[in-house]
């Protein structure tokens, strides 16, 4: 067990608290770099989606986890980035240019959304971001001269420095991985800066932040802009991975998926964004397995326990019908949200911290170690 004693400010803002972090992250990065050469194309495709979803998860953490501003409209920011890339491609704009343009445009729109949201908090801010997402979805469907409406737009193969980068190639995976790593490292540095500390102060108490001289309005708008810009970058990669985009791909359900990413992973951890992305990306393969393979397995188990051929066939058809129900994915999302809110509010990363601390302090571990103390001063009533 290693104890860290911080003796100055530099110790508090180190990117890697000790050499063990550097070794473990180096091993993880090495495994990710060799993954395209040892894994199947299907698993590599899933890893690409994990990188994209994790990038959006980090962006949403900046806004929701670290600044305390709720949002259910990040699917709209993803759509703006994706459509910017698809539109500029028609004029043969190179990838680096439209990649940066998508982030800049999405960041500006995020700042504009942040201004009217300054007077809103809680459920009212959620409603405002949902309204924004619905407006963007409607604009994408109606502005046919730019977006082709509901017919959608084809996205050309990415070209980097004159070399085509197919969506299933290792190069595209490395590009998505690089964007994720740069996003995480950039966010870590942001959180160690005065801007990041102002974000956290606003999340903890707006009244206390104002009393310390923090310009709450300015930093809220900054948070919206930065979060939206990162999501716009992810939108470009998302468009290239799908190679076709249409308004019905960027619905409220996608925004809910992004919320689930940080809810499952952990609302205050960048590690949690990656864990949540892995979890949410694996939902679709699980549903496919449930629909294609699980009915036969359950029918085989029923037959092994003495069920006749007709009874086993009936069991198989019932399980298949259940697995094919419309809305099953939404129901699974709802169950996941309820279970994590009730039993593990800190998410998967919080659970990992509890397990690690249990073994570090055994047998002196106390169950109330992670219990949040509900202590408020009178000024908190004005939060």
Beta strands, then each sheet from edge to edge (+ up, - down):
strand 1: 153-154
strand 2: 158-160
strand 3: 163-165
strand 4: 244-245
sheet 1: 1+ 4-
sheet 2: 2+ 3-
end
